[in-house]
Amino acid sequence: MSALRYEVKRVYKELLFLGREYPLGYEHYQSRLHDAFMKKAKLSDEGEIRKGLEFAEFFRKEVETLYYLKRYRTLRKRYVPDA
């Protein structure tokens, strides 16, 4: 159980770090992330905690994809005149 606790903390810190450039602002991202983690704070079943960690990894990938898409669109506007 202790190993899962550290895993949850690690994922939370990673997601907080990713939120620095969130389009709606860091404060909005941080409060929503905190609320989402606090909803799952009472879980004690290891399987349910692992499901939550899997969803957090999925969410991390989605946020990273959002940033890559934003970067791609910016570069395309800069270099492709009709985009």
SULDA-V829878 format. One record per pair of residues at least 24 apart in sequence whose ideal C-beta (glycine too) atoms are under 10 Angstrom apart, sorted by the first residue. I is the first residue (numbers start at 1). J is the second residue. D is the distance in whole Angstrom. If there is no record, write none. Layout:
I	J	D
I	J	D
//
This chain:
1	44	8
1	46	7
1	49	9
4	43	10
4	46	7
4	49	5
4	50	8
4	52	10
4	53	8
5	49	9
7	49	8
7	50	9
7	53	6
7	56	10
8	37	8
8	40	9
8	41	9
8	43	10
8	49	7
8	52	8
8	53	7
8	56	8
9	37	10
10	53	10
10	56	10
11	37	9
11	52	9
11	53	6
11	55	10
11	56	5
11	57	7
11	59	9
11	60	7
12	36	10
12	37	6
12	56	8
14	56	8
14	57	9
14	60	6
14	63	10
15	56	7
15	57	10
15	59	7
15	60	6
15	63	7
17	60	10
18	59	9
18	60	6
18	63	5
18	64	7
18	66	9
18	67	8
19	63	8
21	63	9
21	66	9
21	67	6
21	70	8
21	71	10
22	63	8
22	66	8
22	67	9
23	66	8
23	67	9
23	70	7
29	63	9
33	59	9
//
